[in-house]
Amino acid sequence: MLYSIGRLLQFAGLVIVPIAIAGEVAQKLDLKESLSLSAIGCLAFVIGWSIQQFSGKT
């Protein structure tokens, strides 16, 4: 169960970052919002990776 949650968070992190970049390039988001979303995506990925590593499943 934890392994799946970790994988889901990793996937969410990988999806959020390009969306944030595309929003800034399309001028729908300003730089501050884009960087905030990118930081959230990175944080989600790191939390997901940590959960996956500590779940013990390979």
C-alpha distances in whole Angstrom, upper triangle without the diagonal:
4,5,5,6,9,10,11,13,14,16,17,19,20,21,23,25,27,27,29,31,32,33,35,37,38,39,37,35,37,36,35,32,31,31,29,27,26,26,23,21,22,20,17,17,18,15,12,14,14,10,10,13,12,9,11,10,13
4,5,5,6,9,10,11,12,14,15,16,18,20,21,23,25,26,27,29,31,31,33,35,36,37,35,33,35,34,32,30,29,28,26,24,24,23,20,19,19,17,14,14,14,11,9,11,10,7,7,10,9,6,9,9,12
4,5,5,6,9,10,11,12,14,15,17,19,20,22,24,25,26,28,30,31,32,34,35,37,35,33,35,34,32,30,29,28,26,24,23,23,20,18,18,17,14,13,14,12,9,9,10,7,5,8,9,6,8,7,9
4,5,5,6,9,10,11,12,14,15,17,18,20,22,23,24,27,28,29,31,32,33,35,33,31,33,32,31,29,28,27,26,23,22,22,19,17,18,17,14,13,14,13,9,11,12,9,8,11,12,9,12,10,12
4,5,5,6,9,10,10,12,14,15,16,19,21,21,22,25,26,27,29,31,31,33,30,29,31,30,29,26,25,25,23,20,20,19,17,15,16,14,11,11,12,10,7,10,11,8,8,12,12,10,13,12,14
4,5,5,6,9,10,11,12,14,15,17,19,20,21,23,25,26,28,29,31,32,30,28,30,29,27,25,24,23,21,19,18,17,15,13,13,12,9,8,9,7,4,6,7,5,5,8,10,9,12,11,12
4,5,5,6,9,10,11,12,14,16,18,19,20,22,23,25,27,28,29,31,29,28,30,28,28,25,24,23,22,19,18,18,16,13,14,13,10,9,11,10,6,7,10,8,7,10,12,11,13,12,12
4,5,5,6,9,10,11,12,15,16,17,18,21,22,22,25,26,27,28,26,25,27,27,26,23,22,22,20,17,17,17,14,12,13,13,9,9,12,10,7,10,12,10,10,13,15,14,16,15,15
4,5,5,6,9,10,10,13,15,15,16,19,20,21,23,25,26,27,25,23,25,24,23,20,19,19,17,14,14,14,11,9,10,9,6,6,8,7,5,8,10,9,10,13,14,14,17,16,17
4,5,5,6,9,10,11,13,15,16,17,19,20,22,24,25,26,25,23,25,23,23,21,19,18,17,15,13,13,12,9,9,9,6,4,7,8,5,6,10,10,9,12,14,14,16,15,15
4,5,5,6,9,10,12,13,15,16,17,19,21,22,23,25,23,22,24,23,23,21,18,18,18,15,14,15,13,9,11,12,9,7,11,11,8,10,13,13,12,15,17,17,19,17,17
4,5,5,6,9,11,11,12,15,16,16,19,20,21,22,21,19,21,21,20,17,16,16,15,12,11,12,10,7,9,10,7,7,11,11,9,12,14,14,14,17,19,18,21,20,20
4,5,5,7,9,10,11,13,15,16,17,19,20,21,20,18,20,18,18,16,14,13,13,10,8,9,7,4,6,7,5,5,8,9,8,10,13,14,14,16,18,19,21,21,20
4,6,6,7,9,11,12,13,15,17,18,19,21,20,19,20,19,19,17,14,14,15,11,10,11,10,7,8,10,9,7,10,12,11,12,15,16,15,17,20,20,22,21,20
4,6,6,7,9,11,11,13,15,16,17,19,17,16,19,18,18,16,13,14,14,11,10,12,11,8,10,12,10,10,13,15,13,15,18,18,18,20,23,23,25,24,23
4,6,5,6,9,10,11,13,14,15,16,15,13,16,15,15,12,10,11,11,7,7,9,8,5,8,11,9,10,13,14,14,15,18,19,19,21,23,24,26,25,25
4,5,5,6,9,10,11,12,14,15,15,13,14,13,13,12,9,9,10,7,5,8,8,5,7,10,10,10,13,15,15,16,18,20,20,22,24,25,27,27,26
4,5,5,6,8,10,10,12,14,14,13,15,14,15,13,10,11,13,10,8,12,12,9,11,14,14,13,16,18,18,18,22,23,22,24,27,28,30,28,28
4,5,5,6,9,10,10,12,11,10,13,13,14,11,9,11,12,9,9,12,12,10,13,15,14,15,18,19,19,20,23,24,24,26,28,29,31,30,30
4,5,5,6,9,10,11,10,8,10,9,10,8,5,7,8,6,6,10,10,9,11,14,14,15,17,19,19,21,23,24,25,27,29,29,32,31,31
4,5,5,6,9,10,10,9,10,9,11,10,6,8,11,9,8,11,13,11,13,16,16,16,19,21,21,22,25,26,26,28,30,31,33,33,32
4,5,5,6,8,9,9,11,11,14,12,9,12,14,11,11,15,15,14,16,19,19,19,21,23,23,24,27,28,28,30,33,33,35,34,34
4,6,5,6,5,5,8,9,11,9,7,11,12,10,11,14,15,14,16,19,19,20,22,24,24,25,28,29,29,32,34,34,37,36,35
4,5,5,6,5,6,6,9,8,6,9,11,10,11,14,15,15,17,19,20,21,23,25,25,26,29,30,31,33,35,36,38,37,37
4,5,8,8,9,9,13,12,9,12,15,14,13,17,18,17,19,22,22,22,25,27,27,28,31,32,32,34,37,37,40,39,38
4,5,8,10,11,14,13,11,14,16,15,15,19,20,19,21,24,24,24,27,29,29,30,33,34,34,36,38,39,41,40,40
4,5,7,9,12,11,10,13,15,14,15,18,19,19,21,24,24,25,28,29,30,31,33,35,35,37,39,40,43,42,41
4,7,10,12,10,9,13,14,13,15,18,18,18,21,22,23,24,26,28,28,30,32,33,34,36,38,38,41,40,40
4,7,8,6,6,10,10,10,12,14,15,15,18,20,20,22,24,25,26,28,30,31,32,34,35,36,39,39,39
4,6,5,6,9,10,11,12,14,16,17,18,20,21,23,24,26,27,29,30,32,33,35,36,38,40,40,40
4,6,5,6,8,10,10,12,14,15,16,18,20,21,22,24,25,27,28,30,31,33,34,36,38,38,38
4,5,5,6,9,10,11,12,14,15,16,18,20,21,22,24,26,27,28,30,31,33,34,37,37,38
4,5,5,6,9,10,11,12,14,15,16,18,20,21,22,24,26,27,28,30,32,33,36,36,36
4,5,5,6,9,10,11,12,14,15,17,18,20,21,22,24,26,27,29,30,31,34,34,34
4,5,5,6,9,10,10,12,14,15,16,18,20,21,22,24,25,27,28,30,33,33,33
4,5,5,6,9,10,10,12,14,15,16,18,20,21,22,24,26,27,28,31,32,32
4,5,5,6,9,10,10,12,14,15,16,18,20,21,22,24,26,27,30,30,30
4,5,5,6,9,10,11,12,14,15,16,18,20,21,22,24,26,28,28,28
4,5,5,6,9,10,11,12,14,15,16,18,20,21,22,24,27,27,27
4,5,5,6,9,10,10,12,14,15,16,18,20,21,22,25,25,26
4,5,5,6,9,10,10,12,14,15,16,18,20,21,24,23,24
4,5,5,6,9,10,10,12,14,15,16,18,20,22,22,22
4,5,5,6,8,10,11,12,14,15,17,18,21,22,22
4,6,5,6,9,10,11,12,14,15,16,19,19,20
4,6,5,6,9,10,10,12,14,15,18,18,18
4,5,5,6,9,10,10,12,14,16,17,17
4,5,5,6,9,10,11,12,15,16,17
4,5,5,6,9,10,11,13,13,14
4,5,5,6,9,10,12,12,12
4,5,5,6,9,11,12,13
4,6,5,6,9,10,12
4,6,5,7,7,9
4,6,6,8,8
4,5,8,10
4,6,9
4,7
4
